[in-house]
C-alpha cells in the first residue's frame, strides 16, 4: 500500500511541477491541472522508453548535458502525443528541462 501511495504522491508532484513550469516559463502551455497530470505521465513514459532503449547514462537523472538535451527532447516530443494538453516551443522545452532538472534535484519526481 505504501508503494502505491508514494507513486501517487510522486505523480501529483510531477503534475504540479509541469503546471508550475508552464506558469513561469514562456513557450510552455498546459491545459490546467488535468493537462499537467497527463503531460507528466506522457513525459515519464517517454523518459522511461528513452532510458530503456539508450541506457541509464542518457537519462535526465544523469544531470549531464546529454541528460539535459534528452529531457528537452522528451518534453518537446510529448506535445505531439497530447497536443490538446501540452504545447511547447523549442526554447520552452530547453527552459523547462533546465527548471525541472533543478526542481528534481531538490524534490525527486521520478515515477519509476
C-alpha positions in Angstrom: 0.0 0.0 0.0 2.8 2.4 0.9 4.4 1.9 -2.5 1.2 2.9 -4.3 0.8 5.9 -2.1 4.4 7.0 -2.8 3.8 6.6 -6.6 0.6 8.6 -6.5 2.3 11.4 -4.5 5.3 11.5 -6.9 2.8 11.6 -9.9 0.9 14.5 -8.4 4.2 16.3 -7.6 5.3 15.8 -11.2 2.0 17.3 -12.4 2.4 20.3 -10.1 6.0 20.8 -11.4 4.8 20.8 -15.0 2.0 23.2 -14.1 4.4 25.5 -12.2 6.8 25.5 -15.1 4.0 26.4 -17.5 3.1 29.4 -15.4 6.5 30.8 -15.2 8.2 30.0 -18.5 7.5 31.4 -21.9 6.8 28.8 -24.6 5.2 26.2 -22.3 1.4 25.9 -22.1 -0.5 23.3 -20.2 -4.3 22.9 -20.2 -4.9 23.1 -16.4 -4.0 20.6 -13.7 -5.5 17.7 -15.6 -3.4 18.6 -18.6 -0.4 18.8 -16.4 -1.0 15.3 -15.0 -1.5 13.9 -18.5 1.7 15.7 -19.7 3.6 14.5 -16.7 2.5 10.9 -17.4 3.5 11.1 -21.1 6.8 12.7 -20.2 7.5 10.0 -17.7 6.7 7.2 -20.1 8.8 8.8 -22.9 11.7 9.2 -20.5 11.4 5.6 -19.4 11.4 4.4 -23.0 14.4 6.5 -24.0 16.3 5.3 -20.9 15.3 1.7 -21.7 16.5 2.0 -25.3 19.6 4.0 -24.8 20.7 3.2 -21.2 20.9 5.0 -17.9 23.7 7.4 -19.0 21.2 9.1 -21.3 18.6 9.6 -18.6 17.8 13.1 -17.3 18.8 11.9 -13.8 22.4 11.7 -15.0 22.5 15.5 -14.8 24.9 15.9 -17.6 24.5 17.8 -20.9 23.3 14.6 -22.6 20.6 14.1 -19.9 19.6 17.8 -20.2 19.2 17.6 -24.0 17.4 14.3 -23.8 15.0 15.8 -21.2 14.3 18.7 -23.5 13.7 16.4 -26.5 11.3 14.3 -24.4 9.4 17.4 -23.3 9.2 18.7 -26.9 8.1 15.3 -28.3 5.4 14.9 -25.6 3.4 17.8 -27.1 2.8 15.8 -30.3 1.4 12.9 -28.3 -1.0 15.0 -26.2 -1.4 18.2 -28.3 -4.7 19.2 -26.6 -2.9 19.3 -23.2 0.6 20.4 -23.8 2.2 23.0 -26.2 6.0 23.7 -26.0 8.4 25.7 -28.2 12.0 24.5 -28.6 13.2 27.3 -26.3 10.3 26.4 -23.9 11.4 22.8 -23.9 15.0 23.8 -23.1 14.0 26.1 -20.3 11.5 23.5 -18.9 14.2 20.8 -18.9 16.5 23.2 -17.0 13.9 24.2 -14.4 12.6 20.7 -14.0 16.2 19.4 -13.5 16.7 22.0 -10.8 13.4 21.2 -9.1 14.1 17.5 -9.4 17.4 17.9 -7.7 15.6 19.0 -4.6 12.2 17.2 -4.9 12.8 14.0 -6.8 9.8 13.2 -9.1 11.0 10.0 -10.7 8.0 7.8 -11.5 9.8 4.5 -12.0 
